[in-house]
């Protein structure tokens, strides 16, 4: 606790929180705490924009009355004049520094290190996640004192929301002239979720008193587990035996991840087809001297062939949306209690492409070629729908779609995807004896194709544009590097402007 003294200036505090994080409750607790100790306190807020494009800023000022006179308090934070900044998400801590709310001579910055990705990060086709280390580096210079740990995770473990943990961190930081018991009394006075809030408060208080900040990372490091020798299922064990016998040890973790994905998507027989393809590609890799390159071609194939074989179609979407594990995950994310009912509403916008894709290949091709009929049906189908999967009607509809999995191999969409996969692999294997690095990067172009509907179409168009540069790169020793640059350019924006510029650069390389 801060030592008692006469405050001639108000204590100023900015709270940056998103919807559902309890920023308003946190501000109310702070005001209640101050007023219970005879201070005058005031809170205001500036709402952020919906859909995670900005947080709401709650501003609190407090000052003890002097000479019986109530102080006049400000409604808005002034850059360079904020004592405490509480950020309920790590990048919001960075934005508070950009706004000038954090200063090295004055501000204590208390931030949760967890991430809730902004729209700008999500809309990038590739990896648009901002680097949290930049916030760490900046806080070391911009703040007088910085306290950062995962308050979201701590709150969830104690059955509460992050506002309780931030309040505990504020108390543990001892930057306000109040005792811990007085903080806890403010929570009790709120009257809602008191016990869970006090648990999260206490855990955060102790964590703050312990000192130090949690390390941050841009994203969790991917793990590739070594495949086991057996899982106790004869058919799956046969696949594992093949994987161990047909591939070098260094390639098995990625191949195991791909195998699990393929089997989950379809069945054990499909997993065998994946291993057949991988064994053929590895033999080509060996013949091309791949050992000198660490069999990078096979390793790349293990990942992207699995992705190509497990494309997103309506059967897959219906399967994922009706799994019990998904409903449990949603319940956990919204913090539902056992006695609460959670309904989910999905937004779906099917097109005739998805309808014909689920038909037998011959029928689907006939309908796609019959333009008047196809267009008439598209006008009926091509519209947005809100599907309530918590109701029997819509759940059964999606469940019946997911039950079409055994018929998938005969569907038009599967035929189209397998033809596309074969052409892609032919390009890569044709280049393998000529330019190993370029052939490996041709496999990596598959990362451009993802999702379904319009997202899939845009990705496939970029994929074709990137591969159009391969002939010009075949004879270049650095051809693989240039193709890698094209892939990165294609992932930079939705419209493909960066890719267009990069393709022009590649064309200028021609003699």
RAMOVEN-V212555 format. One record per helix or strand. SS is the DSSP state (alpha for helix, beta for strand). FROM is the first residue (numbers start at 1). LEN is the number of residues. If there is no record, write none. Layout:
<<SS,FROM,LEN> <SS,FROM,LEN>>
This chain:
<<beta,11,7> <alpha,23,14> <beta,39,8> <beta,56,9> <beta,66,1> <beta,69,1> <beta,84,4> <alpha,90,9> <beta,108,5> <alpha,119,4> <alpha,132,11> <beta,145,5> <alpha,151,7> <alpha,162,12> <alpha,180,11> <alpha,194,17> <alpha,234,13> <alpha,249,17> <alpha,268,20> <alpha,290,4> <alpha,296,14> <alpha,314,8> <alpha,324,11> <beta,345,4> <alpha,352,6> <beta,360,1> <alpha,361,9> <alpha,371,11> <beta,385,4> <alpha,392,19> <beta,411,1> <alpha,412,21> <alpha,436,13> <alpha,453,15> <alpha,470,4> <alpha,479,12> <alpha,497,11>>
